Amino acid sequence: MTSRSKLMLAVLVAIGGLAMSAPAVAGNKAPLGYQLMCLKTPSECKGGGTASVKATADIMDKLTRVNSKVNRSIRPRNDRGADVWSANATSGDCEDYALGKRRALIKAGLPASSLRIAYVKTRRGEDHAILVVKTSKGDYALDNLNASVRPLSQTGYRVISTSGANPMKWS
C-alpha cells in the first residue's frame, strides 16, 4: 500500500468512525466499508468483461456450486463496531459471503462486470447484502440466507442499491 493510500485510509477511518457500517443508498458511492477494502486490496474491486453472462446449464451449475461452497466455508459472525468487508473471510457477515462468492466466480471465469453486490432489505426490514449475477435470463441472487440460487425477483428482498459494472459505482 502506498503512503498516499495509507493516508487516505487513515482519513476515511477518522471521518467515518461509526458510519463505516452505514449502507449505501441509491445515488451514492460504494459503502465506506467497501471503499476501505478497495484501498487495502484494489484487485478485489475491479470490473471488466461483459455486463452479463449467458445462462447456460454450466453457468447455473457454477453459481449453485459456488453459493453452496462459500456458504459452508464462512462461519457466521457479525462485525462489532466498524463494518469490515473482506473477500477472503473465514468468518463474517453477509457482505463477506457476497465478496467471497464474487471472488470465486471470477476465478471460475465469470466476468467481474456481471457480478453485482446488492444492498437489500429483507421481508422483515433487516439490512442485508447479496451477490447478484446478471444473466441472459435475468438477475440471480446468491445469498448466505438461502441455499438455492434464485431469480432476484423471487427473493422477497427490496433492493436499496447495487454496484454497477464498475463496482465502485453504486446506484
Backbone hydrogen bonds, N-H to C=O, Kabsch-Sander energy under -0.5 kcal/mol:
donor,donor_aa,acceptor,acceptor_aa,energy
6,K,2,T,-2.3
7,L,3,S,-2.2
8,M,4,R,-2.6
9,L,5,S,-2.7
10,A,6,K,-2.4
11,V,7,L,-2.4
12,L,8,M,-2.7
13,V,9,L,-2.5
14,A,10,A,-2.5
15,I,11,V,-2.9
16,G,12,L,-3.3
17,G,13,V,-2.5
19,A,16,G,-3.3
20,M,17,G,-1.2
21,S,18,L,-1.4
22,A,19,A,-2.1
28,N,25,V,-2.3
30,A,168,M,-0.9
33,G,20,M,-0.8
34,Y,31,P,-0.5
35,Q,31,P,-2.4
36,L,32,L,-2.7
37,M,33,G,-1.8
38,C,34,Y,-2.4
39,L,35,Q,-1.6
40,K,36,L,-1.8
41,T,37,M,-3.3
44,E,41,T,-2.0
45,C,42,P,-1.8
46,K,43,S,-0.7
53,V,134,K,-2.0
56,T,54,K,-2.3
60,M,56,T,-2.5
61,D,57,A,-2.2
62,K,58,D,-2.2
63,L,59,I,-2.4
64,T,60,M,-2.1
65,R,61,D,-2.7
66,V,62,K,-2.8
67,N,63,L,-2.5
68,S,64,T,-2.3
69,K,65,R,-2.8
70,V,66,V,-2.7
71,N,67,N,-2.1
72,R,68,S,-1.9
73,S,69,K,-1.6
74,I,70,V,-1.2
75,R,73,S,-0.5
75,R,90,T,-2.8
77,R,92,G,-2.1
81,G,79,D,-0.5
84,V,82,A,-0.8
85,W,83,D,-0.5
89,A,86,S,-0.5
92,G,75,R,-2.1
96,D,93,D,-1.3
97,Y,93,D,-1.5
98,A,94,C,-2.2
99,L,95,E,-2.5
100,G,96,D,-2.2
101,K,97,Y,-2.3
102,R,98,A,-2.2
103,R,99,L,-2.6
104,A,100,G,-2.2
105,L,101,K,-2.5
106,I,102,R,-2.2
107,K,103,R,-2.3
108,A,104,A,-1.5
109,G,106,I,-1.6
110,L,105,L,-2.6
113,S,48,G,-2.6
114,S,111,P,-1.8
115,L,112,A,-1.7
116,R,114,S,-0.6
116,R,132,V,-3.4
118,A,116,R,-0.5
118,A,130,I,-2.7
119,Y,161,S,-2.9
120,V,118,A,-0.6
120,V,128,H,-3.2
121,K,158,R,-2.1
122,T,126,E,-2.4
125,G,122,T,-2.1
128,H,120,V,-1.9
130,I,118,A,-2.0
131,L,142,L,-2.3
132,V,116,R,-3.8
133,V,140,Y,-2.8
134,K,114,S,-2.8
134,K,132,V,-0.6
135,T,133,V,-0.5
135,T,138,G,-1.4
136,S,53,V,-1.9
138,G,135,T,-1.6
140,Y,133,V,-2.4
141,A,150,R,-3.4
142,L,131,L,-3.0
143,D,141,A,-0.5
143,D,146,N,-0.5
146,N,143,D,-0.9
150,R,141,A,-1.3
150,R,148,S,-0.6
152,L,139,D,-2.8
154,Q,151,P,-2.1
155,T,152,L,-1.7
158,R,121,K,-2.3
159,V,157,Y,-0.6
160,I,119,Y,-2.8
161,S,119,Y,-1.7
163,S,117,I,-2.6
164,G,166,N,-0.9
164,G,169,K,-2.4
169,K,166,N,-2.5
170,W,28,N,-0.6
170,W,168,M,-0.6
171,S,162,T,-2.4
